[in-house]
Every structure is written in structure tokens, then in C-alpha cells.
Amino acid sequence: MTEKDENSTRLDGQLLYSERFDDFYSTRSEPDQEKRFVFCEGNKLHERFAKAGHFIIAELGFGAGLGFLSTAELWQQTAPPGAHLHFFSIEKYPLDRTTLQTALQPFSQWESLSHTLLRQWPVPVPGFHQIAFPESRITLTLIFADVLDALRQMEASVDAWFLDGFSPAKNPEMWRPAVLKEIARLSYQQTTFATYTAAGQVRRDLTAAGFIVTKGPGFGQKRERLLGHFRNRRTAAFSRIQKHLRPTNRSPETRSVTIIGAGLAGCACANRLAARGYRVTLLEAGSTVAAGTSKNPAAIMQPFLSLDDNTASRFSRQGYCHTLQKAQQLALQGISSGFHGGGLFSLPKSKDDALRKKRIAENLRFPESWMEMKPAEHIPGLPADIHGKGIFYPATGWFDLERFCRALVDEYPQKITIMTGQRVEALDYRSDHWRLQTKNHHYSSQCVVIANGHAVAEFRQTRHLPILANSGQITFAACSHPPPLAISHSGYIVPIDDDTLCFGSTYTINSLETSATTENDARNLASVQALSPRLHQQIDDKTLRGWAGIRATTADHLPLVGEIPNPAAFRDIHGPWLLGKKAGNSPDSPFHPGLYCCTGLGSRAMTSGILSGELIASLINAEPLPVERAVYEAIHPARFLSRELKASAG
């Protein structure tokens, strides 16, 4: 990245100008009217919004958000109650919040929308970022990435396209045929597009990609613009998801869902479903919400980063941003989320890990407001005997996880019903609904989400899922001078208050032990001493008290989130296809109808829980995927079955 690339956007009067593309972001006069004329009128959104249920718009080039805001205003004015707008916007070079705020100041008609946008505006790190406008029934998904990469990861049947990048002469990468082919892939017979450009090559390439293209009058001094619709008569976009993992898109006829388990996974699913208007019943075996491992009073939140920025890393990063945003949303409503900020300092566990962290910081080059490689001496308040460089995450910290789970339920008290002391012993499908049997009751539901941690394997339909149970213990003790922020090293340290420290944690593979032991307290205390003898001296070892729980995880350390496969039918239908033959046949669906799971969050629950709940809710409600296609495939519950089938041929 050149010096020009790093500082390439400036305000020229009240207009944004890009030095990178040597062009203004919009017309010099009435840019708000230009957006509405070119894109809203060009796609006939006024009349289409009036008849909408779910409507999906995708935009190439978010810029200062004028296209989105003009569309959101029109949606507020014309869409019927209950309708929902999904707006995807791809931006490779996102503005920082300060520049965006300045650019939006002249447009007072969007003050409320702009305030919500700015309040939730993400740090410009690559990936998918969601911003919710609940009062307007709008979800904005910003994708900070190269346009072709972003389109290849999107899964949605787009109703209208805003082709709003810089001109083909200034930004030819956005208008190349490969990009237009991906736009066609995400289109169907009712898809329209509009763009300010009238370039002949764009017209020819759009036609070649499958669109019927016409010319319309341009805005202001511009003579013409292009608009049109997709000519292919298919009823949905073409999916890039591997055939055996594609969603079935079956929403329950009754807007109700039953969830087994009221820990973080279950509460996250309940929250995101309730936000969509579903009535949710949470069945919890314990006596309260977060009765199991989700009762953890001191859970740190740290994103997993990899040098190659692999799928697991991208999932963790999006989930990290998603959880922080959720905590902020709850706080704005006056609901305590149990989040304690102040930052987190991640020290290397070894010399190899130190080198890895250094390379990650150098190669990924994320903004300092998101992460920064810093010497321990530059972190105020750390014990003086902690040395070396680590990664500082200024926005994060730790959660009282039980409080967070309660907050997720408390946000929608009219939509979520909690039934405690209800351990589901059997699960059976009868005609068009699931029967859930507890000791003294039975429940009926068309749609069920299993979110009960390692106990997911207790049901006949899910015992094939390779879930692992690993126990762990953290320790609390009085401490005269706790550090001012959370620390992760070979273990982790959390300052609970001015005179209490939490530290841990142990990790015992294939263990269901939930009783704290003095031996594990001693191990945790020893890990503090290895990090900082000075901090160890400040701990009163007579006040040690432990807390233990079980982490449900998988062999690849990714959760199980999505539709649950029917193993026999899955093998019959997809087994031959996975081996390079024609797909087989089965009288049954490869997936159990209306049955989902959200489990295996493991040690990364704080970065994966809320996003996993969002994905489950999107699948149940037949919405566009809120995550990259590669992430969806990586955490799909059927991935292990497909690997098993492929391995059997080897």
C-alpha cells in the first residue's frame, strides 16, 4: 500500500474527494437527490417497496453512505409494517468515523439514520459488519473487501443492484467482466440494476452477463445512465455453497421456535429470533438461565488471529465485532450486559508465538484502534516484571457471562419464555412437528434449536455429531493491586474489582468434571507466578476459591451451527456426489426438517456466540447469510459427515 493509498480521501468543501481515484464521491450539486434519482427511481423502488416483504439491495461502493441513507428514508416512507430491508454494501476503502460524520453533516434530513449509522460504524477491518436499524426494520451489511472477493462470498437473491463505484475510466477493477458475472450469479428473474454510468463497454459487459440494458436520462449535467433487469427466468440466485451444505430455506409456518438449552448459545439464538418477531420457548435443564458453563463470571473476549487470515480467523473477527456491538446496543437500552471494558493485552505463550504475533501485526496491518503490537512497559498499570511485546486490543475486555445471557433474554421479555427444570429426554418428529419430552411434560414445535453444549449428543438425531467435552477451572482470590485490564498469556487474568483477581484456566481433555479442586487452584496460581512473581505476591492465597465448567468443542475448534443432517439420507443422497458420481436418491430429506443446532462454541464462545445465533435466526427466517459463504460451510454441522464420506473413498 503506497503513501497515497493510505491517505487518499479528503473533503473539498462539503464533498468527499478521492485522490486514489482522482474523482469526487458524488455530484457537486444535490448529491442526495442524485442518489435517489439514479438508484431509487432507476430501480423503481417506490412502488416495489410498497409491496415488499423481504427486500434485498446490494450496492458496489458505500462511500459516505448517501445511497443507503436515501434508500432507508424511502423505505421508512413506503414499506408496509413487518417488511424488512437487507442492504448489502461493498467497500474496499471504508472511511473512518470522523470523516464520515463530517461528510454527512450537510444532510439534516437523515439525522436520525445517520446517528444510528455513526454510532455503530465499525473499525475498518476486512470482512462482514452488520448494523441494525430496528425501528426502521433495516439491516445494513457492510463488506469491507475487494469487490470480486466480496461478491464470491455473498449468498443472497438480490432484488436490486446499485452499481455506484467510481467510473470505469477511474476504477476499471470494479467494472471488469468477472465482477459483472458475480452480480449476475446473485440475481434472478425480478432483479433490476441502476448505475450512473452509460459507458459502452459496461453496457456490453452487462448484456453479456445476462442483463437487458436500457438507457435513461442522467442526473444534472450527465446526459444518460444505464438501467435494466436480469433476463434469466430462474426464481433464485445461483449459490456457490457446496451442494450438500445448501440451506433448505424452510421457515416454520407458526412464528415460534423451541430452543433446548439456555446458556450463551441458546440465549443468543433466542435473542436474534425474538428480534425478528418469533415467539421463543427456552427449555433449560437447570434451575436458571446460564445454569452450566455459561455461568462463568469472568470470560475474556479475544479474537483468534492467523497469519494467513484463514476462515476461522475471519469468523472470529466478525464474531468479536458482533459481540461488542451487541453489548453496546444493550447498554444504550439501559440493559446491563455484564461487559467490562478497559482492553485486553495478549502476551505470547512462547518464542514461536511471539514471532507469530509480530508477523500477524505486521502483515494484517489492522488499525491501532482495533489492535496494536505494544511492549508491556507501554501498558499503564501492568506489574513491572511483565516484559516483552504483545497485542493490545483496546475495545475488548471481559464479560460476566451469566449477566450477558440474562441481558439477551431481558431485551425481549414479551417474546422469550423460559422454562427451567426441563431436561429434554427424547426428541421425535411426528408428521409436521417435533415432540420434545421432558420428565413431566411434552412440548410441540415445528422448529427446534439444540443449544445444550456437549449434551447435544444425547439425542438420536444428533449422536453422530463429534462433540468433545473438556473441563476447566478458574480461580478467584483477594489481590491488593489487580492490573487495570485483562491479560491473556498461557492462561488469563481478569481484574474483577479493586481487590479481587480472577485467573486461570485449566484445560482437561475429555472430562465432565464440574467440581473445583484445590489442585487446580494451585495450578492456576502457579501460572500467575510464572508470568509475574510481583503480581503473585499481591494475591492472598488463603482466599482462593475455584469455579469449574465444561467446554463443548470439536476437533477443528469450530462450532456446529446450522441444520442437522439425517446421516442415512445424507449418505444416500450426497455420498455418491461427494465421490464424483451422480447424486443418489432417498425418500427422506438429507436434513431433519426444522431441526438446528448451535453448540461447540468452546473456548471462543464470546467471539462466536452472538454471530452463531444471528446465523441460526437467518437460516430459520430464510434470509441472506450474515456471514461469508466460507464461514457458513466451515461451521456447518454436516461437515464431518462429508469428510467421512470423502475419506471412505480414499
N, C-alpha and C positions, 0 to 999 in steps of 0.2 A: 504494500500500500504506500503510495507516494505521499509527500507532504501536502500536495494539493488535494489528494483524496481525503485526507484526514480533516481538513478544514475547508470544505467546499460549498457550504451553504451560508448565505448572508441575507440580511434584509436590505432591500433597496427601496427606501421609503416605507411603504406598507406591504410590499410584495417580496416574496422569497425568490432569491436568485441562486441558481446552481452553477458554480464555477466548473464543477465536474462535467456538466453537460452544456455549459455556456448558454443557458436559457432560463427564462422565468418559469415558475411552477404553474402560473395561470395567466390569463389575460390581464393587461394593465388596468382595465376598467371593468367593474362589476364582475369579479371572479366568481362570486356566489351565484349570480344569475347565469353565468356561462355554464357552471356545473349542472345547474338544474335544467337548462335548455338542452345541453348536449346529451346528458346521461339519463336524466329522469324522463324528459319528454321523448328523447330518442328511443328509449325502451318502453314507452307508453305505460309508465309506472302508475300514473294517477288512476287509470281505470283498472289496471291489474291488481294494485294494492287493495282496491275496494272489494275484490272478490277473493282475497288471499286467505289461506290457512297458514301453511308454512311457505315462506318465500325465501329464495336463496340468491344473493347477489355476490359476484366475485369481481374484484377490481384489481387492475395492474397499475400500481403506483399510488400509494396512500398520500404522499406529500404532506401537506398540512391538514388533511382530513376534510377539505371542503366538499368533495364528492360525497363522502359518508354523511356529513352533517346535513347537507341539503336533502339527501335521501331520507335520513332519520326524521327530519322535520316533516317531509311529505308523508312518511309512514304514520306519524302521530296524527296527522290531519285526516287521513283517508282509510287506514286499515281498520277492519272490524274488530270488536273485542275478542280476545282469545287467539288472534292471529299472532305469529311470531316471525320476525325477520332475522335471518342469519346473513351477516355481511362479512365476507372474507376479503381481506386486502393484503396484497403482497408488496413489500417494500424492502429493497436491498439496503437502502441508506436511510434509516429512520432518523428523524430529528430528535434532539434532546428536548426534555420537557420545557426548559426555559425558552428556547427558540419557538417551539410550538405554541406556547402560551402567548408570546408576543405576536406571532403571526395570526392568531385567532381573535385578538383584541378588537379589531375593527368590526367584527360580525356579532353585534349585540343580540341579534335575533336568535342566536344559538347559545346564549349564555348558559342556560341550564345544561344542555347537552355537552357543551364544551367543558363545563366544570366537572361533569362526571368523567369525561374522556381524560382530562388532565389529571384528575385525582388518581385514576387507575393506570395512567400511562406507564408502560413497562420500561425498565432499563433496556437499552438497545443491545441485547444479546440475541444470537441467532435462535430461530425456532418459532413455534406457535405460541401466541399470547392471546388469552381471551379477556375481553372487557364486557361486563354485563351492564345493560341499561334496563333493569327490571320494570320500572314504571312505564317504559316505552315498549316493552316486550321485544327488545333487540339484543342480539348477541353479536358483538364485533370480534372477529378472529383476525388478529394481525399476524402475518407470517413474515418475519424478518429473514430473508434468504434471497438467493439468486432466483429469478423468476421461473426458470425451467426446473430447477430443483424443487421449488415450492409446489409447482403445478403437479409434478410427478408424485408428490407426497399427499396431495389433496384427494379426498373422496367425497364427492358431492354431485348431485344433479343440479347444475346451476340454471337458474331461471333467466338471469340477465347478466351480461358482462359489461363492465366499464373498462374500456381499454384506454387508460389515462396516463400512460408513461410519456416521457419526452418524445419528441418527433422522431420518426425513423432516421432522419439525417443526423440527429444528435445522439440517439440511443438505439443503434441498429440491433443490439443484442435482444431487446425486448420484442422486436418485431420479426425475428427470424422464423422460418417455417416450422422448426421443431417446437417453438412456443405455441404457435397457432394450432398445430396438431394436438397439443395437450389441451388447449382450450376447446377444441372440437371433441376430444375424448370426454370432457366433463360436461358436455352439452347433450340435449335431447330434442325432440321434435318441437317443443314450445320455447326453446331457448332463443333469446334475442341478444344483440350486441349493439353498442354505440361507441363511436370514437370521434374525436375532433378532427383527425387526420383524413385527408382524401387522397393520399399518395397512391399512385397507380400500382406499385409493387405490393403494397399492403392489400389493395383490393383484389389483386390476382391471387395472392397467397391465401387470403381468407376464403376465396372461392374454391381454391384447390383443397382447402382443409374441410370443406363441406358446408359453407355458408352461402346463402343467397344474399348478395350485397347490392345495396342501392345507395344513391347519393341523396343527401338532404341539404338544406341551406345551412351555412355555417353561422357562427355567432359573431356579432360585431363586424369587424372588417374581413373576417375569414369567409370566403365565398361558399365553400362546400364542406361537408363532413360525410362520413360513412356510417351506415346503419344497416341492420338486416337481421336474418334469423337462420337457424340451423335447418338444413333441408332434409337431413336423415330422419326417418319416421320412427326411430326407436323411442321407447317410452321412458328410458332412464339412461343416465350416463354410463359409459363403459368403465368398469372397475379394473384397477391394477392389482387389487388384492388377490392373493393366490386363491384359486378356485375353491379349495377345500376349507378356506377360512372366511369366506364372504358372509356378511350378516344376512339373516333371513328376513329382516325388516317386518317382523310381525308384532305390531303393538297390541296390547290387550284391549278387548272391546270395553271392558269396565276399567275406568281410570283408577285402578287400585293395584297395589303391589304388596306382597308379604316378604319381609326380609328376616332371615334366620341369623341372629347374632346382632347385638347392639354395642359392639366395640367400634373402633375407628372406621373400619371398612363398612360396617352396617350403617353407622350414623352418617357417614359421607354419602352413601348411596341414597339413604332416606332424605337427606337434605337436598340433594340435587334433583331427586324425583319430585319432592314436595314443591320445589321452585317451579316445576313445570305443571303444577296443579294436580298431581297424583295424590291420592289418599294412601298412606303407607302404614302398615302394621309391622312393628318391630317385635319379634319374638326372642326373648332373652332367657337363657337358662338360669342365669344368676339372679340375684335379688335387686339389681340396679343396672343402669346404663354403665358401660365400661367396667363390667364386673371382673374381667380377666386381665390380660396383659395390657389392655388399653387403659388400665387404672394407673399406669406409670406416671408418677408425679413430676418427673424431670426427664423429658425426652428431647434431646437436641435435634436440630434440623440442619443437616449439612448435605449439599448436593454431591452426587457422585460425578467425578470428572475423569475423563480418559484422554490420553494424548491424541488418539485418533478421532475423538469426539464421536464415539460409536453410538449405536441405538440406545443402549442402556443409559449412557451419559446424557443423551438428548431427552430421554424420558424423565430422568431425574431432574434435569434443569427445568423443564417445563413444569413438572410437579412442584418443585421448590417455589417457583414464581406463583403458581396456582395457590399453594397453601398460604403464602404470605399475603396474597391478595384477599383470600377468604378471611384471614384474621383481621385485616383492615376493614373489610366490609362489615364484619360483626361488630367491631369497635365503633364504627360510625352509627350503628343502630343502638348503641349503648349496651351491647351484649358482651360480657367478658369471655374472651376466647381462651384464656389461660396462657396467652403468649407473652413471653418476657424477652424483650429485645436486648440491645446492647452489643450485638455482634458475636461472632464466633471465630476463634483463632485455631486453625488446624495445623498442628505440628507434624512433621514427618515421623513415621514409625521406624525408619531405618535409613541407611545411607542411600539405598536404591530408591526408597520412597521420596527422599529429599531431592534426588535428581529428577524423579518423575514429576514432582510438584513444580520444580523450577522450569522444566520443559513445558508443562501444561500452561503455566502463567505466561511464558514467552510466546508459545505458539497460538494459543487461543485468543490472547490479547483482548480479554473482556474489559469493559470499563471499570475503573477503580471503585466506582460506586457499587459494583457488583462483587468484585473480588480483587485482591491485591496481594502480591508477594511482599512480605514485610519481615524485617528482623524482629525477634521477640522484644528487643530493647526499645522498639518504637511503639509497643503496645502499652499504653499507660496502665499502671496498677498491677502488672504481672510481677510475680516474685523475681527478684534479681538473679536467681540462679537458673532461670529458664533461658536458654540460649538457642541460637540458630534461627533460620528463616522458616516461615510457614505462610499459609494462605489465610488472609483475613477476609471474612465475609461480613461486611458492616450491617447488612439489613436483617440478618437472622438472629438466632438466639436459641431459646428452648421453650417447651410447652409443658404445662400441666395437662397431660393428655386426657385425663378424666374430665377436666373442666372444658376442654375443647370439644369432646364428644357431646357433653351436655349442651354446649352452645349450639352445635349443629342441629340438635333436636329443638332447642328453645327458639330458634329462628322461625320455625313453622309449627307452633303449638296446635293449630287447628287442623293441620294436615297429617301429623305424625302421632300414632297411638302406640304406646309402649306396653307390652305385656311381659312382665317379669315372671320368673319361676316357671318358664315354659320351654322345657327342653324338648325339641322335636325328635321323636324316636323313630318315626317312619315317614316316608315321602312316597306317595303313589299318584300316578296320573290316571284320571278317570274321565274319559270322553273329552271334555274341553277344559278341565281344571285340575289343579293339584290339590290333593288332600294331605294335610300336614297333621300328624297325630302326635300329641303330647300325652303325658301320663293320664290326665283327666279331661282333656279337651281335644277337639279336632278343629282345624281351620281349613277354609277352602279359598283358593286363589287361582286366577288364570296365569298369574306371573309371580315367580318366586326367585329371590336372590339369596344364595347361600353365602354368608359372610361370617362364618363362625370359626375362623382360624384353622388350626390343624384338625379340628373335628369335622371338617368338610368331608373327610374320607369315610365317615361313619355311615353314609347313605349308599344304597345300592347303585344309584345313578352316578355317584362321584368317587367310588372307592378306587377307580383306576387312576385318579389324579395323583401324581407323585409329590405329595406334600410331605415336608420334613418338619419335625418339631425339635427345637433347640432351646434349652432353658438358659436363663441368665439372671444375674443378681446385681443390683446396685446397692450402695451403702450411703447412709446419712450419718453425719456427725457434727458436733459443735466445732466451730472454727473461729479463731479470733480475728483473722483478716482474710476473708474469702476474696479471690480475684474479682474484678468488676465485670467479667464477661465469661461466657462458656469457652472451654478449651477441649479440643479433641487431640488425642495422641494415640498411644496404643490402647488407651481407654478414653474416658471423657470425664470432665469436671464441670459441675454446674453450681453457681452461687445461688442457693435458694433464697437467702436473705442476708442481712448484715452479719449474722453469726452462725449460719448453717451452711454446710457444704454437702453436695451430693457427688459421689464419684463411683466409677465402675468402668466397664461391667464385665462380668464373667460370661463365658460362652461355652456351654456344654452340648455337644452334638448328640442328637437322638436321645433327648432327655425330656421327660414330662415333669420334672421336679419343680414344684412351686413353693417349697418351704425354704426360707432364708436360713443360711447356716453361718456360724462364726468363722468357719474355714474360708468361705467365700468373702466375708467381710475382711478377713486378713489379707486375702489376695488383692482385693481392691485397694486396701490401704497401702500395700506394697507397691502397687502401680503408681500411686501418688508420690511415694518416696523416691521411686526411680526417676520420676520426672522432675521433682523439686523437693529436696530434703527440707528446704526452708518452709514450704507450704505444709509438709508433713508434720513439722514441729508445731505448727499452729493448730493442729487437729487434736481434740481431746478424745483419745482412743477409748475412754471409759463410756463414751456416749454413742458408740457405734450401734446402728440398727439397720437391718437389711430389708430389702424388698425384692421379690423374685417373680418372674413371669416366663412365659413360653413364647418364643418367636416362631411363627409359622413361615416357612420359606420353601424354596425349590432349589433344585440342583444348579440352575443357571442364575439364581439370585434375582429373578424377575417374578412378579406376582402372576396369579392366574385370574384374568379379568375378561369376562365375556360369556358367550353362550357355551353351555356344557354339551360336549359331544356324546352321542349314543355310540359306544365303541363298536358294537356289532354292525350297525348300519353304516357307520363311518368307514369301517374297513371294507364293507361290501361295495359302497359307492365310490369312495375315493382311493381305496387301496390300489386297484388296477391303474388309475390315472396317475397316482404318485410314482408308479413304476414305469411310466411312459406308455401305457396302454390306454384303450378307451375306458371311459368311466363305467363303473359297474351299475347294478340295479339293486334296490332294496324297497320293500313295501313301507319301510319306516324312514323318517327324516334322519339325516346324519346328526342332527342336534335335537335334544329333548325340547319339545315346544314350550316356550315361555319359562325356561329354566336357565338361570345365570349364576355365576359365582364371582366373588370378589374376595380373594384370600391370598395368602403367601406374601404379604407385604414385608415381612422380615424386619431386618434392622433399618430399612429405609422407609419405614411406614410414614414418617412425617413428610417425605417428599413425594410419596406415591399415593397416599390415601385419598385425598380430595380429588385429584385428577382421575383416579380409578373410578371413583363414584360418578364423576362427570361423564366418563365413557360409558358406564353401565346405563345411566339415565338417557344418554344419547341413543344407545342401541335400542333400549326399550321403546323410546319415543320415535324411532325411525328417523333420526336426524343425521345431518352430516357428521362425520367423525371429527371430534375435537382435538385429535392427535394426528401425528404423522402416520401414514399408512404403515411404514416400517415398525413403528412403535406398536400399533394395533396388532400386527402379526406377531411381534416378539413376545407379547404378553397374553396371547390367545390361549385358552385352556386346551385347545386341540393340538398345540404344537408338539407335545410329547408323543401323542399318538401318531402324528405324521412322521416324526423322526423314527419311531419304532418301525413303521411300515417301510420306510426307505432303507433302514438298516437290515431288515429281514431279507432284502433282495441282494444284499452285499455278500 
